[in-house]
Amino acid sequence: MKPYEVRAPRSDEIRQLARLKIDWARLDPAPDRAAEWAYADELASWMDRMGDRIVCRVAVIGDTLVGMAWLVVFERVPDFEQRKRRTGDLQSIYVVPSKRGHGVGRALVEAVCAEADRRGIPRVTVQSNRSGIALYEASGFRGSATLLHRDAPTAPTP
């Protein structure tokens, strides 16, 4: 039996989920408690607005969230023969440092990908740092010479 459970987050865990996102971002300096809670409220609102266009899974030990993974589902331009086209983008995969190396990250990735499969989403992409590549490859991801990206020439202004 695994010492952790992977599942969808509950609404009463939004502050813990926000804390994981903040830890994932490695902010320096870390936000104060008021800013963190305001971010948690904004994250909860965003999740409500996104509805079924996002999938979030968390790893939980006891009452503590120790990891997260997100899938954002995008509608694509319809083709003549395939009118409903979707793709998924795996984002913000994070496991607290003390729980890394125990299969938590892989369980999170596989849980999110299983939901993509259940929904019939034919392609899931992920952008990774070097240390994450082995995790994604172990879960069936592979590189593609035809998937390119473009960075904006200047930083966008809000």
HELIX and SHEET records of a PDB file:
HELIX    1   1 SER A   11  GLU A   13  5                                   3    
HELIX    2   2 ILE A   14  ALA A   25  1                                  12    
HELIX    3   3 ARG A   33  MET A   50  1                                  18    
HELIX    4   4 GLY A   51  ARG A   53  5                                   3    
HELIX    5   5 PRO A   97  LYS A   99  5                                   3    
HELIX    6   6 VAL A  104  ARG A  118  1                                  15    
HELIX    7   7 ARG A  130  GLY A  132  5                                   3    
HELIX    8   8 ILE A  133  ALA A  138  1                                   6    
SHEET    1   A 5 GLU A   5  ARG A   7  0                                        
SHEET    2   A 5 ILE A  54  ILE A  61 -1                                        
SHEET    3   A 5 THR A  64  ARG A  76 -1                                        
SHEET    4   A 5 ARG A  85  VAL A  95 -1                                        
SHEET    5   A 5 VAL A 124  VAL A 126  1                                        
END                                                                             
